[in-house]
Amino acid sequence: MSLRRRLVTVVGSFGILTLAVVLWAPTVGSTPISLARAFDAALPWADNVDAQIFFVARLPRVLAGALIGATLAAAGVVLQALLRNPLATPFTLGVSAGAALGAMLAIAWRLDVGALGVSSVPIASFLGSLAAILIVYWLASSQRRGLSTNVLLLAGVTLNSFFSALILFVQYLADFAESFRTVRWLMGDLDVGSYGPLLAATPFIITAFAVFATLPRALNLLTMGDDVAASRGVDVVRAQQWAFVSASLATGAAVSLGGPVGFIGIVVPHLVRLMVGADHRVVLPAATLFGAAFLVLCDLLARTVMAPVEVPVGIITALIGGPFFLWLLVRQS
Amino acid sequence: MLRADDVSFRYHADTPLVVDGVTLEVARGDLVGILGPNGSGKTTLLRLLSGTRAPTSGTVRLVAEPLHGLSRRDIARRLAVVPQEVELAFEYTALEIVLMGRHPHLGLFQVEGPGDYAIAREALAATGTAHLESREFHTLSGGEKQRVVIAAALAQAPDVLLLDEPTASLDLGYQLDIAALLSTLNRDRGVTMAISTHDLHLAASICRTLVLMRGGRVLAHGPADTVLTPAHVRALYDVEADVHVHPDTGHLTVVPVRRVRA
């Protein structure tokens, strides 16, 4: 089958799945609502309780899930190709640890300087992720022209544990209530409350996806090694820089929005590759759409499985993702 | 076609030259073998010739244009490389690998068209791997992998093909297969090639021109049957060898006799 037809089939089927999930998920909850009533334009807004619940109470959270799931899955695909390592995740290079440290500090210092409808915690967390990106980039490019993927990995892993230690230190010094908030943040929470945070994160994520769109053929070739990619006509240094910066930026924005929701960035790319093969021109859009549907469904489970108590979504993704990851490891060896 | 003028290279400012003042020419239609012991700078020289490394001094020219003035894409449309070994991080089929050779001929968002598929399938056929097109690369044998990688390089439609030790990890049967394939590609399709190799049999049987390298310098350069002498083999490897013309094939045959210490 030609690539164009494969793309149409894959994007069409995953697109329908994602759209269906995004429309269905807000109808489920403590008060069941009807999709038909919610979209009934004949009813005035003030009288349409279903529409109010759908659009005000539940849709922001569902869209946050879709946006974060799509971003982490796509960033996972890009970073796995860049590092030539199928076990890499968007959090491997320290971006999420930087974001977490930023969030911890904002919570512990009770920073309250929100801007543009976004509170201080996501802003601090995004700044933390930017700091981590700059540090890792600087380390990996100091040795030679271009990025050393080995140094990238080592620097990322080291930064992760260094930041984790700082996070524990901040938590140790914080009082009981703050400490609980920090722990809760680390478990991931898609309840963004309104459309404001979504709108703030979207420009960064759209920019990153615009860069992703130019990368797939280069990513295919990068998985064969730098020299092969270069001899096939890829500007390796530039492709690596764009891939690292765009994937990290998108990850930073997604993590500031919903916390470090684990395993999406590794489970979804692998599942998608099993279904559609390894060509990044197909994997990238498929993982984007499937990641969105996957996280929305996980969050649906999170808020219904023990209702009225809500399970943090990071626990659900880890409970599903952890065993799956181990199965992949066993299967690969 | 491809020319190096007094080219030198070191990996770091404080390390010795790996390639030291090499001048050589790969003429159109020629099949050049680059021979030398381990660490003689063969692989580095190929990297300089393919432009994946820039020389510390000297110039490499493709036709008349200096490589450093061309983009990676411009170079890749005219020059292809077959690395010693390809390791994939993900599972691609043989056809997908060969189609990737079309990369420098496609625009940023362009998708391979029927013409590109035809070129890729023709390259698979030319390397005797047409029946493997939908097999996953990692399930192929060493010889099959090497032929698929050569097909990917051919799909690039290059004027010059550079091969880094194409027979190094293959058994005797596959070594002869690859030698025959390269010879056919050179003779029937007019592909200009430069091959770095340890394989004296390959060099003697298919190469028209030989470049002998030791310590980053060119020891001798010329037609295969005049360059491949016992004296040169000794100077190259510190090995005493007999060089005969094989009665059946008419090629030179090198028989190592004993190690001598310089």
Interface residues (C-beta under 8 A of the other chain):
Chain A: S2 L3 R4 Q80 A81 R84 N85 P86 A213 T214 R217 N220 L221 T223 M224 G225 D227 V228 A230 S231 R232 G233 V234 D235 V236 R273 G277 A278 D279 R281
Chain B: R47 S50 G51 T52 S71 R72 R73 I75 A76 R77 L79 A80 V81 P83 V86 E87 L88 A89 F90 E91 Y92 T93 E96 I97 M100 G101 H103 P104 L106 L108 F109 V111 E112 Y117 A152 Q156
